[in-house]
């Protein structure tokens, strides 16, 4: 049973990693497309990347805590 739970946790972890990466890349490309947002490109892309890394650390340390509050409906 514990193997099944770890597979589910790995799938959720991969899901959030993919979503965070896509958001970071999308913002990076959008800021290249619209030059007015060029000033925000580096800080926002860096912030999204740090959120992604932070999420991975939080999820690996306390997966049950995260599911208890944020993923209840998922």
Kinemage of the C-alpha trace (Angstrom):
@kinemage 1
@onewidth
@group {chain A} dominant
@subgroup {mainchain}
@vectorlist {calphas} color= white
{ca unk a 1} P 0.000 0.000 0.000
{ca unk a 2} L 2.817 2.431 0.767
{ca unk a 3} L 4.236 1.914 -2.722
{ca unk a 4} L 0.929 3.000 -4.224
{ca unk a 5} L 0.864 6.176 -2.102
{ca unk a 6} L 4.408 7.089 -3.082
{ca unk a 7} L 3.491 6.686 -6.767
{ca unk a 8} L 0.587 9.102 -6.327
{ca unk a 9} L 2.851 11.603 -4.555
{ca unk a 10} L 5.429 11.322 -7.342
{ca unk a 11} L 2.739 11.956 -9.965
{ca unk a 12} L 1.498 15.055 -8.133
{ca unk a 13} L 5.068 16.264 -7.738
{ca unk a 14} L 5.703 15.848 -11.475
{ca unk a 15} L 2.436 17.630 -12.248
{ca unk a 16} L 3.385 20.727 -10.242
{ca unk a 17} L 6.903 20.693 -11.645
{ca unk a 18} L 5.544 20.679 -15.200
{ca unk a 19} L 2.964 23.394 -14.482
{ca unk a 20} L 5.565 25.641 -12.810
{ca unk a 21} L 8.005 25.155 -15.672
{ca unk a 22} L 5.333 25.969 -18.260
{ca unk a 23} L 4.298 29.106 -16.360
{ca unk a 24} L 7.898 30.260 -16.134
{ca unk a 25} L 8.534 29.641 -19.835
{ca unk a 26} L 5.233 31.262 -20.850
{ca unk a 27} L 6.000 34.426 -18.917
{ca unk a 28} L 9.513 34.522 -20.334
{ca unk a 29} L 8.218 34.266 -23.919
{ca unk a 30} L 5.416 36.771 -23.284
{ca unk a 31} L 7.879 39.295 -21.924
{ca unk a 32} L 9.963 38.896 -25.080
{ca unk a 33} L 6.866 39.453 -27.227
{ca unk a 34} L 5.758 42.598 -25.404
{ca unk a 35} L 8.804 44.873 -24.953
{ca unk a 36} L 7.023 47.024 -22.363
{ca unk a 37} L 7.236 44.073 -19.978
{ca unk a 38} L 10.921 43.485 -20.606
{ca unk a 39} L 11.815 45.169 -17.326
{ca unk a 40} L 9.823 42.549 -15.414
{ca unk a 41} L 11.120 39.564 -17.378
{ca unk a 42} L 14.098 38.611 -15.214
{ca unk a 43} L 12.596 39.259 -11.747
{ca unk a 44} L 9.285 37.534 -12.500
{ca unk a 45} L 10.877 34.564 -14.226
{ca unk a 46} L 13.281 34.214 -11.303
{ca unk a 47} L 10.415 34.494 -8.815
{ca unk a 48} L 8.371 31.816 -10.606
{ca unk a 49} L 11.405 29.546 -10.722
{ca unk a 50} L 12.059 30.038 -6.990
{ca unk a 51} L 8.396 29.305 -6.230
{ca unk a 52} L 8.743 26.084 -8.214
{ca unk a 53} L 11.845 25.037 -6.256
{ca unk a 54} L 10.231 26.062 -2.952
{ca unk a 55} L 7.130 24.047 -3.781
{ca unk a 56} L 9.257 20.981 -4.423
{ca unk a 57} L 10.997 21.325 -1.048
{ca unk a 58} L 7.713 21.881 0.830
{ca unk a 59} L 6.056 18.970 -0.931
{ca unk a 60} L 8.939 16.589 -0.309
{ca unk a 61} L 9.176 17.527 3.381
{ca unk a 62} L 5.451 17.580 4.230
{ca unk a 63} L 3.308 15.991 1.505
{ca unk a 64} L 0.445 15.256 3.902
{ca unk a 65} L 0.374 18.843 5.196
{ca unk a 66} L 0.188 20.247 1.684
{ca unk a 67} L -2.607 17.858 0.684
{ca unk a 68} L -4.499 18.642 3.859
{ca unk a 69} L -4.828 22.349 3.002
{ca unk a 70} L -4.241 22.946 -0.722
{ca unk a 71} L -5.089 19.752 -2.546
{ca unk a 72} L -8.231 18.715 -0.719
{ca unk a 73} L -10.425 19.110 -3.790
{ca unk a 74} L -7.977 17.526 -6.229
